[in-house]
Amino acid sequence: MPQADCIFCHLPQTSIVLENDLAVAFWDIHPVSQGHLLVIPRTHRRDFFDLSEEELLAINRLIQAGKTLIDQQYHPDGYNVGANVGLYGGQTVM
């Protein structure tokens, strides 16, 4: 269910580049590097460790599809895949 104060609940459909039933992927509006893709669950979760097994699988599928998309568009020399958890872990959206 959308939350009024959630920036991700109000993403324009045109911003979503990949999606499945449990997750969406979109380009970061403040990218750290070319191809900076965010993949998030459709359901609000506190953090990465609060995800269900099904959500983890859905997110992993989008990460794999995102790699293909990034390869086609940017031809990177490497990848950084991770999750920022908690204030001191770099999580900025809580």
PDB file of N, CA, C and O in Angstrom:
ATOM      1  N   MET A   1       0.840  -1.177   0.000  1.00  0.00           N
ATOM      2  CA  MET A   1       0.000   0.000   0.000  1.00  0.00           C
ATOM      3  C   MET A   1       0.889   1.245   0.000  1.00  0.00           C
ATOM      4  O   MET A   1       1.803   1.343   0.818  1.00  0.00           O
ATOM      5  N   PRO A   2       0.636   2.196  -0.902  1.00  0.00           N
ATOM      6  CA  PRO A   2       1.458   3.409  -0.972  1.00  0.00           C
ATOM      7  C   PRO A   2       1.411   4.210   0.325  1.00  0.00           C
ATOM      8  O   PRO A   2       0.381   4.295   0.993  1.00  0.00           O
ATOM      9  N   GLN A   3       2.556   4.792   0.654  1.00  0.00           N
ATOM     10  CA  GLN A   3       2.650   5.666   1.824  1.00  0.00           C
ATOM     11  C   GLN A   3       2.942   7.083   1.332  1.00  0.00           C
ATOM     12  O   GLN A   3       3.789   7.281   0.461  1.00  0.00           O
ATOM     13  N   ALA A   4       2.243   8.058   1.891  1.00  0.00           N
ATOM     14  CA  ALA A   4       2.333   9.444   1.431  1.00  0.00           C
ATOM     15  C   ALA A   4       3.757   9.991   1.471  1.00  0.00           C
ATOM     16  O   ALA A   4       4.142  10.760   0.590  1.00  0.00           O
ATOM     17  N   ASP A   5       4.547   9.612   2.477  1.00  0.00           N
ATOM     18  CA  ASP A   5       5.885  10.174   2.628  1.00  0.00           C
ATOM     19  C   ASP A   5       6.989   9.337   1.976  1.00  0.00           C
ATOM     20  O   ASP A   5       8.171   9.620   2.171  1.00  0.00           O
ATOM     21  N   CYS A   6       6.623   8.326   1.217  1.00  0.00           N
ATOM     22  CA  CYS A   6       7.606   7.441   0.584  1.00  0.00           C
ATOM     23  C   CYS A   6       7.927   7.919  -0.832  1.00  0.00           C
ATOM     24  O   CYS A   6       7.043   7.987  -1.686  1.00  0.00           O
ATOM     25  N   ILE A   7       9.193   8.250  -1.074  1.00  0.00           N
ATOM     26  CA  ILE A   7       9.571   8.729  -2.406  1.00  0.00           C
ATOM     27  C   ILE A   7       9.438   7.638  -3.467  1.00  0.00           C
ATOM     28  O   ILE A   7       9.227   7.942  -4.641  1.00  0.00           O
ATOM     29  N   PHE A   8       9.557   6.391  -3.072  1.00  0.00           N
ATOM     30  CA  PHE A   8       9.476   5.305  -4.039  1.00  0.00           C
ATOM     31  C   PHE A   8       8.037   4.934  -4.392  1.00  0.00           C
ATOM     32  O   PHE A   8       7.794   4.355  -5.451  1.00  0.00           O
ATOM     33  N   CYS A   9       7.090   5.256  -3.531  1.00  0.00           N
ATOM     34  CA  CYS A   9       5.679   4.961  -3.816  1.00  0.00           C
ATOM     35  C   CYS A   9       5.126   5.844  -4.929  1.00  0.00           C
ATOM     36  O   CYS A   9       4.083   5.541  -5.509  1.00  0.00           O
ATOM     37  N   HIS A  10       5.827   6.936  -5.223  1.00  0.00           N
ATOM     38  CA  HIS A  10       5.319   7.901  -6.189  1.00  0.00           C
ATOM     39  C   HIS A  10       6.198   7.993  -7.429  1.00  0.00           C
ATOM     40  O   HIS A  10       6.212   9.018  -8.111  1.00  0.00           O
ATOM     41  N   LEU A  11       6.928   6.927  -7.719  1.00  0.00           N
ATOM     42  CA  LEU A  11       7.734   6.894  -8.939  1.00  0.00           C
ATOM     43  C   LEU A  11       6.816   6.901 -10.152  1.00  0.00           C
ATOM     44  O   LEU A  11       5.851   6.139 -10.200  1.00  0.00           O
ATOM     45  N   PRO A  12       7.101   7.748 -11.129  1.00  0.00           N
ATOM     46  CA  PRO A  12       6.320   7.664 -12.367  1.00  0.00           C
ATOM     47  C   PRO A  12       6.573   6.307 -13.030  1.00  0.00           C
ATOM     48  O   PRO A  12       7.699   5.809 -13.004  1.00  0.00           O
ATOM     49  N   GLN A  13       5.572   5.726 -13.602  1.00  0.00           N
ATOM     50  CA  GLN A  13       5.711   4.428 -14.271  1.00  0.00           C
ATOM     51  C   GLN A  13       6.820   4.485 -15.324  1.00  0.00           C
ATOM     52  O   GLN A  13       7.495   3.487 -15.573  1.00  0.00           O
ATOM     53  N   THR A  14       7.003   5.650 -15.937  1.00  0.00           N
ATOM     54  CA  THR A  14       8.037   5.796 -16.963  1.00  0.00           C
ATOM     55  C   THR A  14       9.451   5.692 -16.393  1.00  0.00           C
ATOM     56  O   THR A  14      10.399   5.476 -17.148  1.00  0.00           O
ATOM     57  N   SER A  15       9.611   5.841 -15.073  1.00  0.00           N
ATOM     58  CA  SER A  15      10.929   5.718 -14.438  1.00  0.00           C
ATOM     59  C   SER A  15      11.345   4.268 -14.253  1.00  0.00           C
ATOM     60  O   SER A  15      12.535   3.973 -14.151  1.00  0.00           O
ATOM     61  N   ILE A  16      10.389   3.374 -14.208  1.00  0.00           N
ATOM     62  CA  ILE A  16      10.671   1.957 -13.955  1.00  0.00           C
ATOM     63  C   ILE A  16      11.213   1.317 -15.228  1.00  0.00           C
ATOM     64  O   ILE A  16      10.551   1.320 -16.266  1.00  0.00           O
ATOM     65  N   VAL A  17      12.426   0.768 -15.141  1.00  0.00           N
ATOM     66  CA  VAL A  17      13.046   0.158 -16.318  1.00  0.00           C
ATOM     67  C   VAL A  17      12.914  -1.357 -16.327  1.00  0.00           C
ATOM     68  O   VAL A  17      12.967  -1.978 -17.389  1.00  0.00           O
ATOM     69  N   LEU A  18      12.742  -1.957 -15.153  1.00  0.00           N
ATOM     70  CA  LEU A  18      12.534  -3.402 -15.034  1.00  0.00           C
ATOM     71  C   LEU A  18      11.584  -3.633 -13.872  1.00  0.00           C
ATOM     72  O   LEU A  18      11.586  -2.878 -12.900  1.00  0.00           O
ATOM     73  N   GLU A  19      10.771  -4.679 -13.973  1.00  0.00           N
ATOM     74  CA  GLU A  19       9.861  -4.969 -12.864  1.00  0.00           C
ATOM     75  C   GLU A  19       9.386  -6.408 -12.921  1.00  0.00           C
ATOM     76  O   GLU A  19       9.424  -7.060 -13.964  1.00  0.00           O
ATOM     77  N   ASN A  20       8.943  -6.877 -11.781  1.00  0.00           N
ATOM     78  CA  ASN A  20       8.239  -8.143 -11.686  1.00  0.00           C
ATOM     79  C   ASN A  20       7.183  -7.979 -10.597  1.00  0.00           C
ATOM     80  O   ASN A  20       6.964  -6.868 -10.116  1.00  0.00           O
ATOM     81  N   ASP A  21       6.544  -9.038 -10.214  1.00  0.00           N
ATOM     82  CA  ASP A  21       5.446  -8.925  -9.247  1.00  0.00           C
ATOM     83  C   ASP A  21       5.879  -8.395  -7.881  1.00  0.00           C
ATOM     84  O   ASP A  21       5.079  -7.780  -7.176  1.00  0.00           O
ATOM     85  N   LEU A  22       7.130  -8.627  -7.503  1.00  0.00           N
ATOM     86  CA  LEU A  22       7.565  -8.286  -6.145  1.00  0.00           C
ATOM     87  C   LEU A  22       8.596  -7.166  -6.050  1.00  0.00           C
ATOM     88  O   LEU A  22       8.912  -6.717  -4.949  1.00  0.00           O
ATOM     89  N   ALA A  23       9.127  -6.705  -7.188  1.00  0.00           N
ATOM     90  CA  ALA A  23      10.191  -5.704  -7.136  1.00  0.00           C
ATOM     91  C   ALA A  23      10.195  -4.835  -8.388  1.00  0.00           C
ATOM     92  O   ALA A  23       9.621  -5.191  -9.417  1.00  0.00           O
ATOM     93  N   VAL A  24      10.861  -3.680  -8.272  1.00  0.00           N
ATOM     94  CA  VAL A  24      11.028  -2.767  -9.409  1.00  0.00           C
ATOM     95  C   VAL A  24      12.478  -2.296  -9.452  1.00  0.00           C
ATOM     96  O   VAL A  24      13.178  -2.310  -8.439  1.00  0.00           O
ATOM     97  N   ALA A  25      12.917  -1.881 -10.633  1.00  0.00           N
ATOM     98  CA  ALA A  25      14.260  -1.327 -10.811  1.00  0.00           C
ATOM     99  C   ALA A  25      14.152  -0.027 -11.595  1.00  0.00           C
ATOM    100  O   ALA A  25      13.352   0.092 -12.523  1.00  0.00           O
ATOM    101  N   PHE A  26      14.971   0.943 -11.205  1.00  0.00           N
ATOM    102  CA  PHE A  26      14.962   2.248 -11.869  1.00  0.00           C
ATOM    103  C   PHE A  26      16.341   2.877 -11.718  1.00  0.00           C
ATOM    104  O   PHE A  26      17.092   2.537 -10.804  1.00  0.00           O
ATOM    105  N   TRP A  27      16.670   3.806 -12.632  1.00  0.00           N
ATOM    106  CA  TRP A  27      17.957   4.482 -12.587  1.00  0.00           C
ATOM    107  C   TRP A  27      17.979   5.449 -11.404  1.00  0.00           C
ATOM    108  O   TRP A  27      17.010   6.169 -11.161  1.00  0.00           O
ATOM    109  N   ASP A  28      19.081   5.458 -10.680  1.00  0.00           N
ATOM    110  CA  ASP A  28      19.242   6.373  -9.550  1.00  0.00           C
ATOM    111  C   ASP A  28      19.283   7.814 -10.067  1.00  0.00           C
ATOM    112  O   ASP A  28      19.942   8.089 -11.069  1.00  0.00           O
ATOM    113  N   ILE A  29      18.583   8.736  -9.392  1.00  0.00           N
ATOM    114  CA  ILE A  29      18.578  10.131  -9.852  1.00  0.00           C
ATOM    115  C   ILE A  29      19.863  10.865  -9.459  1.00  0.00           C
ATOM    116  O   ILE A  29      20.131  11.951  -9.974  1.00  0.00           O
ATOM    117  N   HIS A  30      20.648  10.295  -8.566  1.00  0.00           N
ATOM    118  CA  HIS A  30      21.961  10.831  -8.194  1.00  0.00           C
ATOM    119  C   HIS A  30      22.986   9.701  -8.332  1.00  0.00           C
ATOM    120  O   HIS A  30      23.520   9.216  -7.335  1.00  0.00           O
ATOM    121  N   PRO A  31      23.256   9.286  -9.576  1.00  0.00           N
ATOM    122  CA  PRO A  31      24.096   8.102  -9.773  1.00  0.00           C
ATOM    123  C   PRO A  31      25.535   8.299  -9.303  1.00  0.00           C
ATOM    124  O   PRO A  31      26.126   9.364  -9.482  1.00  0.00           O
ATOM    125  N   VAL A  32      26.073   7.259  -8.705  1.00  0.00           N
ATOM    126  CA  VAL A  32      27.473   7.230  -8.305  1.00  0.00           C
ATOM    127  C   VAL A  32      28.337   6.920  -9.524  1.00  0.00           C
ATOM    128  O   VAL A  32      29.488   7.349  -9.605  1.00  0.00           O
ATOM    129  N   SER A  33      27.771   6.169 -10.473  1.00  0.00           N
ATOM    130  CA  SER A  33      28.466   5.813 -11.707  1.00  0.00           C
ATOM    131  C   SER A  33      27.427   5.543 -12.790  1.00  0.00           C
ATOM    132  O   SER A  33      26.237   5.405 -12.503  1.00  0.00           O
ATOM    133  N   GLN A  34      27.891   5.468 -14.039  1.00  0.00           N
ATOM    134  CA  GLN A  34      26.973   5.123 -15.126  1.00  0.00           C
ATOM    135  C   GLN A  34      26.348   3.766 -14.845  1.00  0.00           C
ATOM    136  O   GLN A  34      27.030   2.829 -14.431  1.00  0.00           O
ATOM    137  N   GLY A  35      25.054   3.673 -15.073  1.00  0.00           N
ATOM    138  CA  GLY A  35      24.375   2.407 -14.865  1.00  0.00           C
ATOM    139  C   GLY A  35      23.963   2.165 -13.431  1.00  0.00           C
ATOM    140  O   GLY A  35      23.643   1.032 -13.069  1.00  0.00           O
ATOM    141  N   HIS A  36      23.960   3.206 -12.595  1.00  0.00           N
ATOM    142  CA  HIS A  36      23.563   3.066 -11.182  1.00  0.00           C
ATOM    143  C   HIS A  36      22.067   2.770 -11.129  1.00  0.00           C
ATOM    144  O   HIS A  36      21.236   3.663 -11.294  1.00  0.00           O
ATOM    145  N   LEU A  37      21.752   1.528 -10.901  1.00  0.00           N
ATOM    146  CA  LEU A  37      20.378   1.029 -10.914  1.00  0.00           C
ATOM    147  C   LEU A  37      19.961   0.664  -9.496  1.00  0.00           C
ATOM    148  O   LEU A  37      20.689  -0.038  -8.795  1.00  0.00           O
ATOM    149  N   LEU A  38      18.801   1.134  -9.075  1.00  0.00           N
ATOM    150  CA  LEU A  38      18.249   0.757  -7.771  1.00  0.00           C
ATOM    151  C   LEU A  38      17.208  -0.325  -7.979  1.00  0.00           C
ATOM    152  O   LEU A  38      16.379  -0.227  -8.884  1.00  0.00           O
ATOM    153  N   VAL A  39      17.244  -1.346  -7.158  1.00  0.00           N
ATOM    154  CA  VAL A  39      16.258  -2.429  -7.198  1.00  0.00           C
ATOM    155  C   VAL A  39      15.648  -2.511  -5.805  1.00  0.00           C
ATOM    156  O   VAL A  39      16.358  -2.712  -4.820  1.00  0.00           O
ATOM    157  N   ILE A  40      14.325  -2.354  -5.727  1.00  0.00           N
ATOM    158  CA  ILE A  40      13.650  -2.322  -4.424  1.00  0.00           C
ATOM    159  C   ILE A  40      12.410  -3.209  -4.447  1.00  0.00           C
ATOM    160  O   ILE A  40      11.843  -3.458  -5.511  1.00  0.00           O
ATOM    161  N   PRO A  41      11.993  -3.683  -3.289  1.00  0.00           N
ATOM    162  CA  PRO A  41      10.749  -4.469  -3.235  1.00  0.00           C
ATOM    163  C   PRO A  41       9.540  -3.552  -3.402  1.00  0.00           C
ATOM    164  O   PRO A  41       9.608  -2.365  -3.082  1.00  0.00           O
ATOM    165  N   ARG A  42       8.453  -4.093  -3.894  1.00  0.00           N
ATOM    166  CA  ARG A  42       7.214  -3.318  -4.014  1.00  0.00           C
ATOM    167  C   ARG A  42       6.585  -3.066  -2.644  1.00  0.00           C
ATOM    168  O   ARG A  42       5.906  -2.058  -2.450  1.00  0.00           O
ATOM    169  N   THR A  43       6.806  -3.963  -1.709  1.00  0.00           N
ATOM    170  CA  THR A  43       6.255  -3.846  -0.364  1.00  0.00           C
ATOM    171  C   THR A  43       7.266  -3.147   0.537  1.00  0.00           C
ATOM    172  O   THR A  43       8.465  -3.404   0.438  1.00  0.00           O
ATOM    173  N   HIS A  44       6.804  -2.289   1.395  1.00  0.00           N
ATOM    174  CA  HIS A  44       7.694  -1.590   2.326  1.00  0.00           C
ATOM    175  C   HIS A  44       8.362  -2.582   3.269  1.00  0.00           C
ATOM    176  O   HIS A  44       7.708  -3.421   3.888  1.00  0.00           O
ATOM    177  N   ARG A  45       9.668  -2.465   3.359  1.00  0.00           N
ATOM    178  CA  ARG A  45      10.460  -3.271   4.283  1.00  0.00           C
ATOM    179  C   ARG A  45      11.432  -2.347   5.002  1.00  0.00           C
ATOM    180  O   ARG A  45      11.869  -1.343   4.439  1.00  0.00           O
ATOM    181  N   ARG A  46      11.769  -2.677   6.231  1.00  0.00           N
ATOM    182  CA  ARG A  46      12.690  -1.857   7.019  1.00  0.00           C
ATOM    183  C   ARG A  46      14.061  -1.802   6.347  1.00  0.00           C
ATOM    184  O   ARG A  46      14.664  -0.736   6.225  1.00  0.00           O
ATOM    185  N   ASP A  47      14.541  -2.970   5.911  1.00  0.00           N
ATOM    186  CA  ASP A  47      15.845  -3.034   5.258  1.00  0.00           C
ATOM    187  C   ASP A  47      15.996  -4.384   4.556  1.00  0.00           C
ATOM    188  O   ASP A  47      15.071  -5.195   4.534  1.00  0.00           O
ATOM    189  N   PHE A  48      17.152  -4.602   3.997  1.00  0.00           N
ATOM    190  CA  PHE A  48      17.456  -5.809   3.236  1.00  0.00           C
ATOM    191  C   PHE A  48      17.178  -7.084   4.027  1.00  0.00           C
ATOM    192  O   PHE A  48      16.684  -8.064   3.470  1.00  0.00           O
ATOM    193  N   PHE A  49      17.491  -7.076   5.313  1.00  0.00           N
ATOM    194  CA  PHE A  49      17.348  -8.275   6.132  1.00  0.00           C
ATOM    195  C   PHE A  49      15.906  -8.575   6.512  1.00  0.00           C
ATOM    196  O   PHE A  49      15.623  -9.615   7.106  1.00  0.00           O
ATOM    197  N   ASP A  50      15.000  -7.679   6.176  1.00  0.00           N
ATOM    198  CA  ASP A  50      13.576  -7.865   6.442  1.00  0.00           C
ATOM    199  C   ASP A  50      12.840  -8.456   5.229  1.00  0.00           C
ATOM    200  O   ASP A  50      11.636  -8.701   5.294  1.00  0.00           O
ATOM    201  N   LEU A  51      13.559  -8.681   4.133  1.00  0.00           N
ATOM    202  CA  LEU A  51      12.949  -9.217   2.913  1.00  0.00           C
ATOM    203  C   LEU A  51      12.626 -10.701   3.061  1.00  0.00           C
ATOM    204  O   LEU A  51      13.349 -11.447   3.721  1.00  0.00           O
ATOM    205  N   SER A  52      11.533 -11.109   2.438  1.00  0.00           N
ATOM    206  CA  SER A  52      11.184 -12.529   2.410  1.00  0.00           C
ATOM    207  C   SER A  52      12.068 -13.245   1.389  1.00  0.00           C
ATOM    208  O   SER A  52      12.709 -12.609   0.553  1.00  0.00           O
ATOM    209  N   GLU A  53      12.093 -14.559   1.469  1.00  0.00           N
ATOM    210  CA  GLU A  53      12.862 -15.347   0.501  1.00  0.00           C
ATOM    211  C   GLU A  53      12.369 -15.089  -0.918  1.00  0.00           C
ATOM    212  O   GLU A  53      13.174 -14.989  -1.844  1.00  0.00           O
ATOM    213  N   GLU A  54      11.060 -14.979  -1.098  1.00  0.00           N
ATOM    214  CA  GLU A  54      10.477 -14.719  -2.414  1.00  0.00           C
ATOM    215  C   GLU A  54      10.896 -13.340  -2.928  1.00  0.00           C
ATOM    216  O   GLU A  54      11.192 -13.181  -4.113  1.00  0.00           O
ATOM    217  N   GLU A  55      10.919 -12.345  -2.040  1.00  0.00           N
ATOM    218  CA  GLU A  55      11.355 -11.005  -2.452  1.00  0.00           C
ATOM    219  C   GLU A  55      12.831 -11.002  -2.824  1.00  0.00           C
ATOM    220  O   GLU A  55      13.228 -10.348  -3.789  1.00  0.00           O
ATOM    221  N   LEU A  56      13.641 -11.725  -2.069  1.00  0.00           N
ATOM    222  CA  LEU A  56      15.064 -11.822  -2.400  1.00  0.00           C
ATOM    223  C   LEU A  56      15.264 -12.432  -3.781  1.00  0.00           C
ATOM    224  O   LEU A  56      16.093 -11.956  -4.557  1.00  0.00           O
ATOM    225  N   LEU A  57      14.511 -13.482  -4.092  1.00  0.00           N
ATOM    226  CA  LEU A  57      14.612 -14.104  -5.415  1.00  0.00           C
ATOM    227  C   LEU A  57      14.160 -13.146  -6.507  1.00  0.00           C
ATOM    228  O   LEU A  57      14.789 -13.064  -7.562  1.00  0.00           O
ATOM    229  N   ALA A  58      13.072 -12.420  -6.261  1.00  0.00           N
ATOM    230  CA  ALA A  58      12.558 -11.465  -7.244  1.00  0.00           C
ATOM    231  C   ALA A  58      13.566 -10.340  -7.486  1.00  0.00           C
ATOM    232  O   ALA A  58      13.786  -9.927  -8.625  1.00  0.00           O
ATOM    233  N   ILE A  59      14.168  -9.855  -6.414  1.00  0.00           N
ATOM    234  CA  ILE A  59      15.176  -8.804  -6.538  1.00  0.00           C
ATOM    235  C   ILE A  59      16.392  -9.334  -7.288  1.00  0.00           C
ATOM    236  O   ILE A  59      16.939  -8.635  -8.141  1.00  0.00           O
ATOM    237  N   ASN A  60      16.821 -10.550  -6.987  1.00  0.00           N
ATOM    238  CA  ASN A  60      17.959 -11.136  -7.691  1.00  0.00           C
ATOM    239  C   ASN A  60      17.677 -11.277  -9.186  1.00  0.00           C
ATOM    240  O   ASN A  60      18.567 -11.052 -10.006  1.00  0.00           O
ATOM    241  N   ARG A  61      16.469 -11.640  -9.540  1.00  0.00           N
ATOM    242  CA  ARG A  61      16.116 -11.736 -10.966  1.00  0.00           C
ATOM    243  C   ARG A  61      16.267 -10.376 -11.650  1.00  0.00           C
ATOM    244  O   ARG A  61      16.761 -10.293 -12.775  1.00  0.00           O
ATOM    245  N   LEU A  62      15.839  -9.314 -10.968  1.00  0.00           N
ATOM    246  CA  LEU A  62      15.978  -7.977 -11.556  1.00  0.00           C
ATOM    247  C   LEU A  62      17.434  -7.531 -11.596  1.00  0.00           C
ATOM    248  O   LEU A  62      17.832  -6.815 -12.515  1.00  0.00           O
ATOM    249  N   ILE A  63      18.228  -7.938 -10.624  1.00  0.00           N
ATOM    250  CA  ILE A  63      19.661  -7.627 -10.667  1.00  0.00           C
ATOM    251  C   ILE A  63      20.289  -8.287 -11.894  1.00  0.00           C
ATOM    252  O   ILE A  63      21.086  -7.662 -12.594  1.00  0.00           O
ATOM    253  N   GLN A  64      19.939  -9.533 -12.153  1.00  0.00           N
ATOM    254  CA  GLN A  64      20.470 -10.233 -13.328  1.00  0.00           C
ATOM    255  C   GLN A  64      20.022  -9.562 -14.627  1.00  0.00           C
ATOM    256  O   GLN A  64      20.823  -9.374 -15.542  1.00  0.00           O
ATOM    257  N   ALA A  65      18.739  -9.201 -14.703  1.00  0.00           N
ATOM    258  CA  ALA A  65      18.223  -8.504 -15.892  1.00  0.00           C
ATOM    259  C   ALA A  65      18.860  -7.122 -16.007  1.00  0.00           C
ATOM    260  O   ALA A  65      19.143  -6.653 -17.109  1.00  0.00           O
ATOM    261  N   GLY A  66      19.084  -6.469 -14.861  1.00  0.00           N
ATOM    262  CA  GLY A  66      19.732  -5.165 -14.855  1.00  0.00           C
ATOM    263  C   GLY A  66      21.158  -5.238 -15.358  1.00  0.00           C
ATOM    264  O   GLY A  66      21.613  -4.330 -16.054  1.00  0.00           O
ATOM    265  N   LYS A  67      21.871  -6.298 -15.020  1.00  0.00           N
ATOM    266  CA  LYS A  67      23.233  -6.486 -15.523  1.00  0.00           C
ATOM    267  C   LYS A  67      23.231  -6.538 -17.041  1.00  0.00           C
ATOM    268  O   LYS A  67      24.078  -5.924 -17.690  1.00  0.00           O
ATOM    269  N   THR A  68      22.283  -7.269 -17.607  1.00  0.00           N
ATOM    270  CA  THR A  68      22.172  -7.352 -19.064  1.00  0.00           C
ATOM    271  C   THR A  68      21.915  -5.971 -19.660  1.00  0.00           C
ATOM    272  O   THR A  68      22.542  -5.590 -20.649  1.00  0.00           O
ATOM    273  N   LEU A  69      21.002  -5.232 -19.063  1.00  0.00           N
ATOM    274  CA  LEU A  69      20.673  -3.887 -19.529  1.00  0.00           C
ATOM    275  C   LEU A  69      21.889  -2.964 -19.431  1.00  0.00           C
ATOM    276  O   LEU A  69      22.186  -2.227 -20.371  1.00  0.00           O
ATOM    277  N   ILE A  70      22.582  -3.001 -18.313  1.00  0.00           N
ATOM    278  CA  ILE A  70      23.770  -2.168 -18.115  1.00  0.00           C
ATOM    279  C   ILE A  70      24.869  -2.564 -19.096  1.00  0.00           C
ATOM    280  O   ILE A  70      25.544  -1.694 -19.648  1.00  0.00           O
ATOM    281  N   ASP A  71      25.059  -3.859 -19.320  1.00  0.00           N
ATOM    282  CA  ASP A  71      26.046  -4.329 -20.303  1.00  0.00           C
ATOM    283  C   ASP A  71      25.756  -3.745 -21.677  1.00  0.00           C
ATOM    284  O   ASP A  71      26.665  -3.267 -22.356  1.00  0.00           O
ATOM    285  N   GLN A  72      24.492  -3.783 -22.090  1.00  0.00           N
ATOM    286  CA  GLN A  72      24.104  -3.298 -23.416  1.00  0.00           C
ATOM    287  C   GLN A  72      24.296  -1.789 -23.553  1.00  0.00           C
ATOM    288  O   GLN A  72      24.708  -1.310 -24.610  1.00  0.00           O
ATOM    289  N   GLN A  73      24.004  -1.047 -22.501  1.00  0.00           N
ATOM    290  CA  GLN A  73      24.046   0.413 -22.588  1.00  0.00           C
ATOM    291  C   GLN A  73      25.404   1.022 -22.253  1.00  0.00           C
ATOM    292  O   GLN A  73      25.789   2.027 -22.851  1.00  0.00           O
ATOM    293  N   TYR A  74      26.138   0.430 -21.308  1.00  0.00           N
ATOM    294  CA  TYR A  74      27.342   1.086 -20.792  1.00  0.00           C
ATOM    295  C   TYR A  74      28.640   0.289 -20.927  1.00  0.00           C
ATOM    296  O   TYR A  74      29.719   0.871 -20.813  1.00  0.00           O
ATOM    297  N   HIS A  75      28.570  -1.006 -21.161  1.00  0.00           N
ATOM    298  CA  HIS A  75      29.762  -1.851 -21.317  1.00  0.00           C
ATOM    299  C   HIS A  75      30.765  -1.637 -20.175  1.00  0.00           C
ATOM    300  O   HIS A  75      31.922  -1.304 -20.435  1.00  0.00           O
ATOM    301  N   PRO A  76      30.349  -1.820 -18.930  1.00  0.00           N
ATOM    302  CA  PRO A  76      31.239  -1.539 -17.794  1.00  0.00           C
ATOM    303  C   PRO A  76      32.375  -2.559 -17.668  1.00  0.00           C
ATOM    304  O   PRO A  76      32.301  -3.673 -18.188  1.00  0.00           O
ATOM    305  N   ASP A  77      33.409  -2.145 -16.970  1.00  0.00           N
ATOM    306  CA  ASP A  77      34.532  -3.038 -16.685  1.00  0.00           C
ATOM    307  C   ASP A  77      34.309  -3.849 -15.416  1.00  0.00           C
ATOM    308  O   ASP A  77      35.032  -4.812 -15.159  1.00  0.00           O
ATOM    309  N   GLY A  78      33.306  -3.464 -14.619  1.00  0.00           N
ATOM    310  CA  GLY A  78      33.031  -4.169 -13.372  1.00  0.00           C
ATOM    311  C   GLY A  78      31.694  -3.749 -12.798  1.00  0.00           C
ATOM    312  O   GLY A  78      30.995  -2.905 -13.360  1.00  0.00           O
ATOM    313  N   TYR A  79      31.348  -4.349 -11.672  1.00  0.00           N
ATOM    314  CA  TYR A  79      30.039  -4.121 -11.049  1.00  0.00           C
ATOM    315  C   TYR A  79      30.210  -3.995  -9.542  1.00  0.00           C
ATOM    316  O   TYR A  79      31.159  -4.523  -8.962  1.00  0.00           O
ATOM    317  N   ASN A  80      29.278  -3.290  -8.925  1.00  0.00           N
ATOM    318  CA  ASN A  80      29.195  -3.201  -7.473  1.00  0.00           C
ATOM    319  C   ASN A  80      27.741  -3.473  -7.119  1.00  0.00           C
ATOM    320  O   ASN A  80      26.859  -2.684  -7.456  1.00  0.00           O
ATOM    321  N   VAL A  81      27.490  -4.579  -6.444  1.00  0.00           N
ATOM    322  CA  VAL A  81      26.130  -4.949  -6.046  1.00  0.00           C
ATOM    323  C   VAL A  81      26.113  -5.005  -4.524  1.00  0.00           C
ATOM    324  O   VAL A  81      26.935  -5.687  -3.911  1.00  0.00           O
ATOM    325  N   GLY A  82      25.174  -4.286  -3.919  1.00  0.00           N
ATOM    326  CA  GLY A  82      25.152  -4.301  -2.467  1.00  0.00           C
ATOM    327  C   GLY A  82      23.881  -3.723  -1.886  1.00  0.00           C
ATOM    328  O   GLY A  82      22.983  -3.280  -2.603  1.00  0.00           O
ATOM    329  N   ALA A  83      23.833  -3.741  -0.569  1.00  0.00           N
ATOM    330  CA  ALA A  83      22.699  -3.191   0.171  1.00  0.00           C
ATOM    331  C   ALA A  83      23.253  -2.342   1.309  1.00  0.00           C
ATOM    332  O   ALA A  83      24.124  -2.786   2.058  1.00  0.00           O
ATOM    333  N   ASN A  84      22.747  -1.131   1.433  1.00  0.00           N
ATOM    334  CA  ASN A  84      23.117  -0.259   2.542  1.00  0.00           C
ATOM    335  C   ASN A  84      22.076  -0.437   3.633  1.00  0.00           C
ATOM    336  O   ASN A  84      20.892  -0.179   3.412  1.00  0.00           O
ATOM    337  N   VAL A  85      22.507  -0.874   4.805  1.00  0.00           N
ATOM    338  CA  VAL A  85      21.577  -1.176   5.898  1.00  0.00           C
ATOM    339  C   VAL A  85      21.934  -0.334   7.117  1.00  0.00           C
ATOM    340  O   VAL A  85      23.052  -0.401   7.628  1.00  0.00           O
ATOM    341  N   GLY A  86      20.979   0.451   7.572  1.00  0.00           N
ATOM    342  CA  GLY A  86      21.168   1.287   8.752  1.00  0.00           C
ATOM    343  C   GLY A  86      21.916   2.570   8.442  1.00  0.00           C
ATOM    344  O   GLY A  86      22.590   2.679   7.418  1.00  0.00           O
ATOM    345  N   LEU A  87      21.792   3.528   9.328  1.00  0.00           N
ATOM    346  CA  LEU A  87      22.424   4.830   9.154  1.00  0.00           C
ATOM    347  C   LEU A  87      23.924   4.704   8.919  1.00  0.00           C
ATOM    348  O   LEU A  87      24.460   5.321   7.999  1.00  0.00           O
ATOM    349  N   TYR A  88      24.604   3.912   9.742  1.00  0.00           N
ATOM    350  CA  TYR A  88      26.050   3.778   9.622  1.00  0.00           C
ATOM    351  C   TYR A  88      26.465   2.848   8.485  1.00  0.00           C
ATOM    352  O   TYR A  88      27.646   2.763   8.148  1.00  0.00           O
ATOM    353  N   GLY A  89      25.509   2.162   7.903  1.00  0.00           N
ATOM    354  CA  GLY A  89      25.766   1.339   6.734  1.00  0.00           C
ATOM    355  C   GLY A  89      25.482   2.084   5.439  1.00  0.00           C
ATOM    356  O   GLY A  89      25.619   1.521   4.353  1.00  0.00           O
ATOM    357  N   GLY A  90      25.088   3.347   5.550  1.00  0.00           N
ATOM    358  CA  GLY A  90      24.850   4.158   4.363  1.00  0.00           C
ATOM    359  C   GLY A  90      23.419   4.188   3.872  1.00  0.00           C
ATOM    360  O   GLY A  90      23.147   4.762   2.817  1.00  0.00           O
ATOM    361  N   GLN A  91      22.490   3.583   4.607  1.00  0.00           N
ATOM    362  CA  GLN A  91      21.083   3.600   4.200  1.00  0.00           C
ATOM    363  C   GLN A  91      20.557   5.022   4.369  1.00  0.00           C
ATOM    364  O   GLN A  91      20.624   5.587   5.461  1.00  0.00           O
ATOM    365  N   THR A  92      20.032   5.602   3.281  1.00  0.00           N
ATOM    366  CA  THR A  92      19.544   6.979   3.340  1.00  0.00           C
ATOM    367  C   THR A  92      18.033   7.075   3.311  1.00  0.00           C
ATOM    368  O   THR A  92      17.478   8.094   3.723  1.00  0.00           O
ATOM    369  N   VAL A  93      17.353   6.050   2.838  1.00  0.00           N
ATOM    370  CA  VAL A  93      15.889   6.017   2.867  1.00  0.00           C
ATOM    371  C   VAL A  93      15.505   4.966   3.888  1.00  0.00           C
ATOM    372  O   VAL A  93      15.833   3.789   3.737  1.00  0.00           O
ATOM    373  N   MET A  94      14.817   5.392   4.916  1.00  0.00           N
ATOM    374  CA  MET A  94      14.485   4.473   6.016  1.00  0.00           C
ATOM    375  C   MET A  94      12.992   4.187   6.029  1.00  0.00           C
ATOM    376  O   MET A  94      12.515   3.436   6.880  1.00  0.00           O
TER     377      MET A  94
END
